[in-house]
Amino acid sequence: MSGPVVLLAGGTGGAKLARGMLDVVGAEQLIVIANTGDDVELYGAYVSPDPDLVTFWLADLIDERGWGLAGDTFAVMNGLRELGVEVWFNLGDRDLAIGIERARLLREGVRLTDAHQKIATAVGVGTRVLPMSDRPVRTWVRAHGRMWPFQEFMIRGRAEGPVEDVDFRGAPNAPPTPDVLAAIADASAIVIGPSNPVISIGPILALPGIREAISASPAPVVAVSPIVGGEVLKPATVPFMQWAGHELTASGIAGLYAGLIDGLVADERTDAMPLLETDVLMADAAGRRRLAHETLQFALALGSAANSG
């Protein structure tokens, strides 16, 4: 491959595929563009859930519960509760330390991209994990007759639909970083991870110029479906896909990404576009590596076919 594999990711599915892709191509050949629409500032910290989730997976530090750092303690959260603070967003102590350090760097004028790179390097990650933009984008959700900041909807609102509207606030004024655009332009393959298409990938694709950059790249573009055996592993995907007007099938995912991708990886058939039909569960490390390898080979084959044609 002449250029890196670029993975668009948000949430657990994208992070797990990133870890599998790391095994397949190595740290220097993988670049992850991570959603920052979930970012939130609280407890004096700047919390960036999706870039951190990807980073913890890449560092083999993810906790078995699926978020946060393995073996983390929660003394600060318990202390806040003792002081009468409503702790609705639970952060481990080391996780909180990362958010505090990120907030400090941002106050000093460091770009979000560089602040996260410092954190990734500190935990031993050699792969570049790029926030989608250095400017703030925040996902808001209208449900139950009110607008919710994304994290409050997911935690306090329990992600219960129906979803009435989704707003990526700040997106029109948040261009993708030069790092993101360079990665896309230089890519050998672009993969959209098996993340929630609306709230994990949607904010990335809402940035001005990002779709055009992906379309202009000579790299093949494939998406991995988040639907496993006809169901979603994350129930929150359901109300968002319903709001977007797409069914929970491979065809629905293909329709949502229509005009952007050259092929789809899914475990069910669709005639909507070129398809790699395979197991997308990623139950363990072997499953992550297999799916990453098959996805990359599928993308490269599509690219070769397009070039030869």
C-alpha positions in Angstrom: 0.0 0.0 0.0 1.3 3.4 -0.9 -0.7 5.3 1.7 -2.4 4.7 5.0 -5.6 3.0 5.8 -8.0 5.7 7.1 -10.8 4.6 9.4 -13.7 6.9 10.3 -14.8 5.8 13.8 -17.0 6.6 16.7 -18.3 4.3 19.5 -17.4 0.8 20.3 -17.8 -0.8 16.8 -15.4 1.7 15.2 -12.9 1.4 18.1 -12.9 -2.4 17.9 -12.3 -2.4 14.1 -9.4 0.1 14.7 -7.8 -2.4 17.1 -8.2 -5.2 14.5 -6.8 -2.9 11.7 -3.8 -2.1 13.9 -2.9 -5.8 13.9 -3.3 -6.0 10.1 -1.4 -2.9 8.9 0.6 -1.7 11.9 0.6 1.6 13.8 2.3 3.7 11.1 -0.1 2.7 8.3 -3.3 3.3 10.3 -5.0 6.7 10.8 -8.3 7.0 12.7 -10.5 10.0 12.2 -12.7 10.2 15.4 -16.0 11.8 16.0 -16.0 14.7 18.5 -19.7 15.5 18.5 -20.0 13.6 21.8 -17.4 15.8 23.6 -18.4 17.4 26.9 -16.9 19.7 29.5 -17.6 18.8 33.1 -15.8 18.3 36.4 -13.1 20.8 35.2 -12.2 18.3 32.4 -12.6 18.2 28.7 -13.9 14.7 28.0 -13.6 13.4 24.4 -15.3 10.0 24.5 -14.8 8.7 21.0 -11.1 9.6 20.5 -10.4 8.3 24.0 -12.4 5.1 23.3 -10.4 4.4 20.2 -7.1 5.2 22.0 -7.9 2.9 24.9 -8.7 0.1 22.5 -5.5 0.7 20.5 -3.5 0.7 23.8 -5.2 -2.5 25.0 -6.3 -0.5 28.1 -10.1 -0.7 27.6 -12.1 -1.9 30.5 -14.2 -5.0 30.1 -17.4 -3.0 30.6 -16.6 -1.4 27.2 -15.6 2.1 28.2 -13.0 3.7 30.3 -9.6 2.4 31.5 -9.2 -1.1 32.8 -8.9 -1.2 36.6 -9.7 2.4 37.0 -11.0 3.6 40.4 -13.9 6.1 41.0 -12.8 7.9 44.2 -13.4 11.3 42.8 -16.9 10.5 41.6 -17.7 9.0 45.0 -16.2 12.1 46.7 -18.4 14.4 44.5 -21.5 12.3 45.5 -20.6 12.8 49.2 -20.6 16.5 48.6 -24.1 16.3 47.1 -23.1 16.6 43.5 -25.3 14.9 41.0 -22.9 12.6 39.2 -24.8 11.6 36.1 -21.7 11.2 33.9 -19.4 8.6 35.5 -15.6 9.0 35.0 -12.8 6.9 36.5 -10.0 8.7 38.2 -7.4 8.1 35.5 -10.0 8.9 32.8 -10.7 12.1 34.6 -7.0 12.9 34.8 -6.8 12.6 31.0 -9.7 15.0 30.6 -8.2 17.5 33.1 -4.9 17.4 31.2 -6.7 17.9 27.9 -8.5 20.9 29.3 -5.2 22.4 30.5 -3.6 22.0 27.1 -6.6 23.6 25.3 -6.6 26.6 27.7 -2.9 27.1 26.8 -3.9 27.3 23.1 -2.9 23.8 22.0 -5.0 22.4 19.2 -7.4 19.6 20.1 -5.5 17.4 17.6 -2.2 18.0 19.3 -3.7 17.7 22.8 -5.1 14.3 22.0 -1.8 13.2 20.3 0.0 14.0 23.5 -2.4 11.8 25.4 -2.2 9.0 22.9 1.5 9.0 23.0 1.5 9.0 26.8 -0.5 5.8 26.9 1.7 4.1 24.3 -0.3 4.5 21.1 1.7 5.0 17.9 -1.3 5.3 15.6 -2.5 8.8 14.8 -6.0 9.3 16.3 -7.3 12.5 14.7 -10.2 14.5 16.2 -12.4 15.3 13.2 -12.0 19.1 13.8 -10.2 21.4 16.2 -13.3 23.5 16.4 -16.3 22.5 18.6 -19.1 20.5 17.2 -21.8 19.3 19.6 -24.6 16.8 18.9 -28.0 17.7 20.2 -31.0 15.4 20.1 -34.7 16.4 20.2 -36.8 13.7 21.9 -39.7 13.7 24.4 -40.5 17.3 23.4 -37.1 18.9 24.4 -33.6 19.3 23.1 -30.9 17.3 24.9 -27.2 17.6 24.7 -26.1 14.2 23.4 -24.6 12.8 26.5 -27.6 13.8 28.6 -29.9 12.1 26.1 -27.9 8.9 26.2 -27.5 8.8 29.9 -30.3 10.7 31.6 -32.8 10.1 28.7 -31.6 6.5 28.4 -31.5 6.9 24.6 -35.2 6.3 24.5 -36.9 7.4 21.2 -38.6 8.4 19.2 -35.9 10.8 18.1 -37.5 13.9 16.6 -34.4 15.7 15.3 -30.6 15.7 15.4 -28.5 18.8 15.3 -24.7 18.9 14.9 -24.3 22.3 16.4 -21.2 24.2 15.2 -20.5 21.8 12.3 -20.9 24.5 9.5 -18.1 26.5 11.2 -15.9 23.5 12.0 -13.8 22.5 9.0 -11.9 19.2 9.1 -8.3 19.7 10.2 -5.5 19.9 7.7 -4.4 16.5 9.3 -7.7 14.9 8.4 -7.8 16.3 4.9 -4.2 15.1 4.3 -4.9 11.7 5.6 -7.9 11.3 3.3 -6.0 12.6 0.2 -3.1 10.2 0.9 -5.2 7.1 1.8 -4.9 3.7 0.1 -8.3 2.8 1.5 -11.0 4.6 3.5 -13.1 2.6 5.8 -16.2 3.8 7.6 -16.4 1.7 10.8 -19.4 -0.2 12.1 -20.5 2.8 14.2 -23.9 4.4 14.6 -24.2 6.0 11.1 -26.2 8.9 12.4 -24.6 10.0 15.7 -21.1 8.6 15.4 -20.3 9.0 11.7 -22.9 11.7 10.9 -21.0 14.5 12.7 -17.8 13.7 10.8 -19.7 13.8 7.4 -21.5 17.0 8.5 -18.2 19.0 8.4 -17.8 21.4 5.5 -15.8 19.8 2.7 -15.4 16.4 4.2 -17.7 14.5 1.8 -16.0 16.3 -1.1 -12.6 15.4 0.2 -13.6 11.7 0.5 -15.1 11.7 -3.0 -12.0 13.4 -4.5 -9.6 10.9 -2.9 -8.5 8.1 -5.3 -8.9 5.6 -2.4 -11.7 3.1 -2.4 -14.3 3.8 0.3 -16.1 1.0 2.1 -18.4 0.9 5.1 -18.8 -1.9 7.6 -22.4 -2.4 8.7 -23.2 -2.1 12.5 -26.1 -4.6 12.1 -25.3 -8.1 13.3 -27.6 -11.0 12.5 -30.4 -8.6 11.7 -30.0 -6.7 15.0 -28.0 -3.9 16.4 -25.6 -4.4 19.4 -26.3 -0.9 20.5 -30.0 -0.3 21.0 -29.6 3.5 20.6 -29.0 2.9 16.9 -32.6 2.0 16.4 -34.3 5.4 17.1 -31.7 7.3 15.2 -32.0 5.1 12.1 -35.7 5.4 12.3 -35.4 9.2 12.4 -33.0 9.1 9.4 -35.7 7.1 7.5 -33.5 4.1 6.8 -34.4 0.5 7.8 -32.2 -1.6 10.0 -30.8 -3.7 7.2 -27.7 -3.8 5.0 -29.8 -2.1 2.3 -30.6 0.6 4.8 -27.0 1.2 5.7 -26.1 1.2 2.0 -28.8 3.8 1.4 -27.6 6.0 4.1 -24.1 6.1 2.7 -25.2 6.2 -1.0 -23.0 8.4 -3.2 -20.1 8.2 -0.7 -19.0 4.6 -0.6 -18.0 2.1 -3.2 -18.9 -1.0 -1.3 -20.4 -2.4 1.9 -19.3 -5.1 4.3 -22.3 -6.8 6.0 -23.5 -10.2 7.1 -26.6 -10.1 4.9 -27.1 -9.6 1.2 -28.0 -6.4 -0.6 -28.1 -5.6 -4.2 -27.6 -1.9 -3.5 -23.8 -1.9 -4.3 -20.8 -4.2 -4.3 -20.9 -6.3 -1.1 -18.6 -8.4 1.0 -20.9 -10.8 2.9 -19.1 -11.9 6.0 -19.4 -12.2 9.8 -19.2 -8.6 11.3 -19.5 -9.5 15.0 -15.9 -9.1 16.2 -16.4 -11.2 19.3 -12.7 -11.4 20.1 -9.2 -10.4 18.9 -9.2 -13.0 16.1 -12.6 -11.8 14.9 -11.4 -8.2 14.9 -8.3 -9.1 12.9 -10.3 -11.2 10.4 -12.8 -8.5 9.8 -10.2 -5.9 9.4 -8.2 -8.0 7.0 -11.2 -9.0 4.9 -12.5 -5.4 4.8 -9.1 -4.1 3.7 -8.7 -6.7 1.0 -12.3 -6.0 -0.3 -11.5 -2.2 -0.4 -8.2 -2.7 -2.2 -9.8 -5.1 -4.7 -12.5 -2.5 -5.5 -9.8 0.1 -6.0 -7.8 -2.2 -8.3 -11.0 -2.9 -10.3 -11.7 0.8 -10.7 -8.2 1.6 -11.8 -8.1 -1.2 -14.3 -11.4 -0.3 -15.7 
